[in-house]
């Protein structure tokens, strides 16, 4: 835990873990663990890129990870017009 990239990606990954654990305790969970694999891998890639000095690429991957979380996983019951 030496760089800003470490802290940001661990925070997002931690939030993913909490979201998964919360949803997995529901009576009829709609998510599977596979839904969380793309953003988890994205966090690892963004951290690696950031630590290698590729800040803009790391930021781009993190934006994609956050977009996936919001659009696919829909935390907090977010609804979008025209969506499912």
Number of C-alpha atoms within 10 A of each C-alpha: 7 7 10 12 22 17 13 15 23 17 13 18 19 13 12 19 14 12 16 18 12 11 16 15 9 9 7 8 11 10 12 11 9 7 15 19 12 12 22 19 13 21 26 19 17 28 25 17 18 20 16 10 10 13 16 12 14 24 16 12 20 23 14 16 21 17 14 17 18 16 14 12 20 14 13 8 8 10 12 10 5 5 6 5
